[in-house]
Amino acid sequence: MRIIFSRKGFDSASGGGPSPIVGGRPVSLPIPAGAASQTSYGALGLGEHAARASRGKLGADDLCHHDPMFTEAGECLFGQCGAAQTHLERQGVGEGDVFLFFGLFREEDTGEPHHRIFGFLEVEEIIALGEGAPQELVEIGHPHALAMHHKNDVIYRGPGRTANRASEALRLTVEGGPPSLWQRPDWLKRGGLSYHDRADRWLRGGRLKSVARGQEFVADIGRRQAPREWLGRVLAEIDR
């Protein structure tokens, strides 16, 4: 089994600033559309938040990359392609693995920017889009179904949802630290997370200096019980 830490949403490079925590709830702002999209920030009810986080560069009428997409039926649809998808393939990511989506957040207009987990996807199906997308995914406007982004374009599908509150249990960044300095779970050791092999990233006190860029970091947990228990607590916290 694999746990994939998947970076999504606004940050200083994509969008211009952190996504907000509104009324105690993390609200992940999709990045601006770079390819096919039929969805605006306004259509998602995020126009004002996008304008504030981007310092007026984006607004309700701007199109966004609505991905991952969480449905009212409790399902998540997440598209990936290019080098990021090649990395997932090489790491053996498949059915039964779990994506933990994280991003840069802060209390609206106040507080320190930090990384936190805001949602999950349990992979039940991987839909290759090379020969066309299922019509149902086209109809709901998933951006990876509307147009091919790369020849290895896929959509991961399965149960998933977003967190209703900004729990401390879902925070990755250490208190008072830069966003990239994480308090890692005890089971996560050097050599157990892709893109993080360098020894100087694994600090004393159970801290991890995460890479500045990159989309997916994969932890192959095999049959170990400790990471499964940790994952269970994270999913339960999201479901609260």
Residue pairs with C-beta under 8 A, 6 or more apart in sequence:
1 96
1 97
1 98
1 220
1 221
1 222
1 223
1 228
2 91
2 92
2 93
2 97
2 98
2 218
2 219
2 220
2 221
3 97
3 98
3 100
3 218
3 219
3 221
3 227
3 231
4 88
4 93
4 97
4 98
4 99
4 100
4 216
4 217
4 218
4 219
5 100
5 102
5 193
5 216
5 217
5 218
5 219
6 78
6 99
6 100
6 101
6 102
6 215
6 216
6 217
7 102
7 103
7 214
7 215
7 216
8 28
8 30
8 31
8 67
8 68
8 101
8 102
8 103
8 215
9 15
9 19
9 28
9 29
9 30
9 31
9 103
9 104
9 118
10 16
10 17
10 18
10 19
10 28
10 29
10 31
10 53
10 54
10 103
10 104
11 17
11 18
11 103
11 104
12 104
13 213
14 31
14 32
15 29
15 31
15 32
15 50
15 53
15 54
15 58
16 53
16 54
16 55
16 57
16 58
17 53
17 54
17 55
17 113
18 53
18 103
18 104
18 105
18 106
18 113
19 26
19 27
19 28
19 29
19 49
19 53
19 103
19 104
19 105
19 118
20 26
20 27
20 29
20 49
20 52
20 53
20 105
20 106
20 107
20 108
20 109
21 27
21 105
21 106
21 107
21 108
21 111
21 166
22 49
22 108
24 165
24 166
25 163
25 164
25 165
25 166
26 103
26 105
26 116
26 118
26 162
26 163
26 165
26 166
26 170
27 46
27 49
28 101
28 103
28 105
28 118
28 119
28 162
29 41
29 46
29 49
29 50
29 53
29 64
30 39
30 41
30 44
30 46
30 64
30 65
30 66
30 67
31 64
31 65
32 58
32 62
32 63
32 64
32 65
33 39
33 62
33 63
33 64
33 65
33 143
34 65
35 65
35 143
35 147
35 149
36 143
36 146
36 147
36 149
37 63
37 64
37 65
37 66
37 141
37 143
37 146
38 63
38 141
38 146
39 63
39 64
39 66
39 141
39 143
40 47
40 60
40 61
40 62
40 63
40 64
41 47
41 49
41 50
41 58
41 59
41 60
41 61
41 62
41 64
42 59
42 60
42 61
44 64
44 66
46 64
47 59
47 60
47 61
48 60
50 58
50 59
50 60
50 62
50 64
51 58
51 59
51 60
52 108
52 109
65 143
66 141
66 142
66 143
67 77
67 78
67 79
67 142
67 143
67 144
68 76
68 77
68 78
68 99
68 101
68 119
68 121
68 160
69 76
69 77
69 78
69 140
69 142
70 76
70 119
70 160
70 161
70 162
71 77
71 140
74 159
74 160
74 161
75 157
75 158
75 159
75 160
76 99
76 119
76 120
76 121
76 156
76 157
76 158
76 159
76 160
76 161
77 137
77 140
77 142
77 155
77 156
77 157
78 99
78 121
78 155
78 156
78 157
78 160
79 142
79 143
79 144
79 145
79 149
79 153
79 154
79 155
79 156
80 88
80 144
80 153
80 154
80 156
80 215
80 216
81 144
81 149
81 150
81 152
81 153
81 154
82 149
82 150
82 152
84 215
84 216
85 150
85 152
85 153
85 154
86 152
87 194
87 216
87 218
88 216
88 218
89 152
91 194
91 218
91 220
92 220
93 123
93 218
94 123
94 126
95 123
95 124
95 125
95 126
96 122
96 123
97 122
97 123
98 120
98 121
98 122
98 123
98 231
98 235
99 120
99 121
99 123
99 156
99 160
99 216
100 117
100 119
100 120
100 231
100 234
101 117
101 118
101 119
101 120
101 121
102 115
102 116
102 117
102 118
102 172
103 115
103 116
103 118
104 113
104 114
104 115
104 179
105 113
105 114
105 115
105 116
105 118
105 166
106 112
106 113
106 114
112 176
113 179
114 171
114 172
114 173
114 179
115 171
115 172
115 173
115 179
115 180
115 182
115 210
116 166
116 170
116 171
116 172
116 173
117 163
117 170
117 171
117 172
117 234
117 238
118 162
118 163
118 170
119 160
119 161
119 162
119 163
119 238
120 160
120 161
120 234
120 235
120 238
121 156
121 158
121 159
121 160
122 158
122 159
122 160
123 156
123 157
123 158
124 157
124 158
124 159
125 156
125 157
125 158
126 154
126 155
126 156
126 157
127 133
127 134
127 137
127 154
127 155
127 156
127 157
128 153
128 154
129 144
129 145
129 148
129 153
129 154
129 155
130 148
130 151
130 152
130 153
133 142
133 144
133 145
133 146
133 155
134 145
137 144
137 145
137 155
138 145
138 146
142 155
143 149
144 153
144 154
144 155
145 155
161 238
161 239
162 238
163 170
163 237
163 238
163 240
164 240
165 240
167 237
167 240
169 233
169 234
169 237
170 234
170 237
170 238
172 182
172 183
172 210
173 179
173 180
173 181
173 182
173 183
174 181
174 182
174 183
174 207
180 209
180 210
180 211
180 212
181 203
181 207
181 208
181 209
181 210
182 207
182 208
182 209
182 210
183 206
183 207
183 208
184 206
184 207
184 208
185 227
185 230
186 206
186 226
187 221
187 224
187 226
187 227
187 230
188 208
188 219
188 227
189 202
190 196
190 197
190 199
190 201
190 202
191 197
192 219
192 220
192 221
193 208
193 217
193 218
193 219
194 216
194 217
194 218
194 219
195 211
195 214
195 217
196 202
196 208
196 210
196 211
196 217
200 209
201 208
201 209
201 210
201 211
202 208
202 209
203 209
210 217
211 217
219 227
221 227
221 228
221 231
